[in-house]
Amino acid sequence: MEVVSQIEVQRWPGRGYPSSKLVLYLLREAGLLKPFERLRVVDMTFGQGVWWMSLPQARIAGFDVRRLDWKRRPSCFFQQPCQSWRLRVAEIEECLGGQPDLVAVDPPWERCVKGNGCRGRGARYHYRASRAVGPPESILEAARQAALYWGVHLLVHYETRWIPAGLKPVVELWWKPFLPNVDKYDYRNWWAVLR
């Protein structure tokens, strides 16, 4: 499987952060970007909307337990855990102008619970997210169910390769971010479009 470095991705076409350029590449490779058609997305873990900066024409229904400082504004936003998507199907489809073409998910990887030593820039957010929505597996499962419900592709970013029942990779790669000691620890994470 291909390993792509963040430094390499920064040179790719697209706007914004390297992750946005990588998303653009993955969606092109999966054949999801069609001329004169807007991509309709349900993002289960919207965050700041960084992924969608290279796709300003996309319509996005975003879920998150907290409203962050958006880099890209969603078409509609649901401030609640992604597991509640089933209660919002009609609103999602109305917001997107039809059924989605894609479900996207990037769960917090840290399993922060009180006293486990979870630290770092996003530790408080991850702790709150973990309390609000449960472990990463719960978020991934909600995204899998949504993709199967609508019969659409699932864009995943996770720490390890995750192929759930009922889906298989259309395109996948390992991402090597630019971090201190990245070569020493061979730190990588996984991106894929599943169907």
C-alpha positions in Angstrom: 0.0 0.0 0.0 1.2 3.5 -0.9 2.8 5.7 1.8 2.4 9.4 1.2 4.2 12.1 3.1 2.6 15.3 4.3 5.5 17.3 2.7 4.8 15.7 -0.7 1.0 16.4 -0.3 1.7 20.1 0.3 2.8 20.4 -3.3 -0.4 18.8 -4.7 -3.1 21.0 -6.2 -5.9 22.2 -4.0 -6.4 24.8 -1.3 -5.8 24.8 2.3 -4.2 22.2 4.6 -2.5 19.1 3.3 -5.3 16.9 4.7 -7.7 18.8 2.4 -5.5 18.2 -0.6 -5.3 14.5 0.4 -9.1 14.3 0.6 -9.4 15.8 -2.8 -7.0 13.2 -4.2 -8.8 10.3 -2.6 -12.2 11.4 -3.9 -10.8 11.9 -7.4 -9.2 8.4 -7.3 -12.5 6.9 -6.1 -14.4 8.6 -8.9 -16.6 10.6 -6.7 -16.0 14.0 -8.2 -18.1 14.6 -11.3 -18.1 17.7 -13.5 -21.0 20.1 -12.8 -22.2 18.1 -9.8 -21.9 19.1 -6.2 -20.7 16.4 -3.8 -23.1 15.9 -0.9 -21.4 14.8 2.3 -22.4 13.8 5.8 -19.3 14.5 8.0 -19.8 12.6 11.3 -16.8 14.4 13.0 -16.9 17.8 11.4 -14.4 19.6 13.7 -13.2 22.7 11.9 -14.1 21.5 8.4 -10.5 21.5 7.3 -11.0 18.5 5.0 -13.4 20.4 2.7 -11.3 23.5 2.0 -10.3 22.1 -1.4 -13.9 21.4 -2.2 -15.7 24.8 -1.7 -18.6 23.6 -3.9 -19.5 20.6 -1.8 -22.6 20.6 0.4 -21.8 19.3 3.9 -24.0 18.3 6.8 -21.7 18.3 9.8 -22.0 16.5 13.2 -19.9 17.3 16.2 -20.4 17.5 19.9 -18.9 21.0 20.0 -18.9 23.9 17.6 -15.3 24.8 16.8 -13.7 27.7 15.0 -14.6 26.7 11.4 -12.1 26.9 8.6 -14.9 25.9 6.2 -18.5 26.5 7.0 -20.9 23.5 6.7 -24.2 23.7 4.8 -25.9 22.7 8.0 -24.5 21.7 11.4 -25.9 19.4 14.1 -24.2 19.9 17.5 -24.7 16.4 18.8 -23.0 13.0 18.7 -22.9 11.5 15.3 -24.8 8.4 16.5 -27.9 10.6 16.4 -27.8 10.8 12.6 -30.8 8.4 12.3 -32.9 11.0 14.0 -31.9 13.6 11.5 -32.2 11.7 8.2 -35.0 14.0 6.8 -33.1 17.2 7.9 -29.8 15.9 6.4 -31.4 15.1 3.0 -33.2 18.5 3.0 -30.0 20.3 3.8 -28.0 18.5 1.1 -30.8 18.6 -1.5 -31.1 14.9 -1.7 -29.3 11.8 -0.4 -25.6 12.1 0.4 -22.9 10.8 -1.9 -20.4 10.2 0.9 -20.1 9.7 4.6 -16.9 10.9 6.2 -15.4 10.1 9.6 -12.2 10.9 11.6 -12.8 9.9 15.2 -10.6 11.2 18.1 -8.0 8.4 18.4 -7.1 9.1 22.0 -9.2 7.1 24.5 -9.2 9.9 27.1 -10.8 9.0 30.4 -10.3 10.8 33.7 -6.9 9.8 35.1 -5.4 7.9 32.1 -2.7 10.6 31.5 -4.1 11.8 28.2 -2.3 15.1 27.4 -1.5 17.4 24.6 -3.1 20.2 22.6 -6.5 18.5 22.2 -6.6 16.5 25.4 -9.6 18.4 26.9 -11.5 18.2 23.7 -10.8 14.5 23.3 -11.8 13.9 26.9 -15.1 15.7 26.4 -15.7 14.0 23.0 -15.0 10.6 24.6 -17.5 11.2 27.3 -20.1 12.5 24.9 -19.9 9.9 22.1 -17.9 6.9 23.5 -14.8 5.2 22.1 -13.6 5.7 18.5 -15.1 2.3 17.6 -18.6 3.7 18.4 -18.1 6.6 16.1 -16.7 4.4 13.3 -19.7 2.1 13.7 -22.1 5.0 13.4 -20.4 6.1 10.2 -20.5 2.5 8.8 -24.2 2.2 9.5 -24.9 5.6 7.8 -22.9 4.6 4.7 -24.7 1.3 4.4 -28.1 3.0 5.1 -27.7 5.4 2.2 -25.6 2.9 0.1 -22.8 5.4 -0.4 -19.0 5.6 0.0 -17.3 6.0 3.4 -14.2 8.2 3.7 -12.2 7.2 6.8 -9.1 8.5 8.6 -8.0 6.4 11.5 -4.8 5.3 13.3 -5.0 1.7 12.0 -6.4 0.0 9.0 -10.2 -0.6 9.6 -12.3 -2.6 7.2 -15.7 -3.2 8.6 -18.2 -5.8 7.6 -20.1 -5.0 4.4 -17.5 -2.6 3.0 -14.2 -2.9 1.1 -11.5 -0.4 0.1 -11.9 1.5 -3.2 -8.7 3.5 -2.6 -6.5 3.6 0.5 -3.1 4.8 1.6 -0.9 5.4 4.6 -0.2 9.1 5.5 3.1 10.0 7.0 2.6 13.4 8.7 5.4 15.9 9.3 6.0 15.5 13.0 9.1 15.5 15.2 10.7 12.1 15.4 8.4 10.8 12.6 11.2 8.8 11.0 12.4 7.4 14.3 8.9 6.1 15.3 7.6 5.5 11.7 4.4 7.2 12.7 1.7 6.7 10.0 -2.1 6.7 9.9 -4.6 5.3 7.4 -6.9 7.0 4.9 -9.4 5.2 2.7 -12.6 5.4 0.7 -14.7 2.3 1.3 -17.8 1.0 -0.5 
